Amino acid sequence: MSKLMALATWPLMSCRSQRQAGFTLVELIVVLIIVGVLAVAALPRFYDQNAFDARGFYDETLSILRYGQKTAVAQRRMVCASFTATSVTLQVATSFGGTCDKDLAGPGGGTPYQINARGSVQYNPVPSSISFNPDGSASAAASIQVGGFPDAISVVKETGHVY
């Protein structure tokens, strides 16, 4: 660096070296605002675990019923879904035209294929059993409500469609 350049930048360099390093007040306020917005949006979700459990149980129920309907068509056997207040279990008929008398294995190979609610989630009210015929149709139309979740699961009798 030339002497002329050093003399020209000397006042700036000396001011910078005398200043304390750190954050400005504006930067700190912006960070606090961002943290506050995140806290308002995210913290209530952590404290309401029941809503997460209800959504998970709703999705698992939807999945197990769809699995039962697809299995009935694929194996050409009747598949039955029996409910308790906090669980669903699938059974399959061992012969065409027979009644459900054998536990159905799940996609992972576990027998019986059953889901259980977490926490205090349960069906409201407890649904009656549903069976899927070999053609995919359901024994009856159904509306299944998981407590704590606003949407209901619907089963169409004629097609066995679960949504």
Steps between C-alpha positions, in 0.01 A plus 500: 500500500634840411566773754233718346239222530601430857462866593160519326357199684663568836203682660258221398725224625558667831126555553425135426764376734367718781136384459372199690399204285139381544142527381309818442178573683302459176646153441414390853141629471451318166627174650268538801202562271580189295540287812172637636309416182642147495412452865141611445462270199690191616472466877124435518545205267745337738264530792196360316625144452142369489441669163806328353392164646146543362630580151736203509226261614266638232762437229580152633131407506455623145803297394398176670148515353636561151742211549211275605293594196791446258587168665140378463517565126852362454443176695131467402412447863287686749702732729349626825602805702398484866520806721543571868507851645874528433593239236421335167584139412471329160400138443457305177288203396701185430269398214299677234151572631601420859501720806798683642681245716873569460713799601620695198873569474596862453728645232800445729404138564372550855191304598238614579504827312385736771538868582466653844432860596766704675430715801136559583370484142207270428210452260194706576271299483654155465420381144339166434696237308542542126564220256628531145369247250717331235368745238621792715160619619439560869239332717358840598569867454688648791611830641784468749587792724832521686458709814700823483514506118239696300471278191321165486609192305232384258452153357272467195292180509472436125866546410681458833678829429659638819563874521 
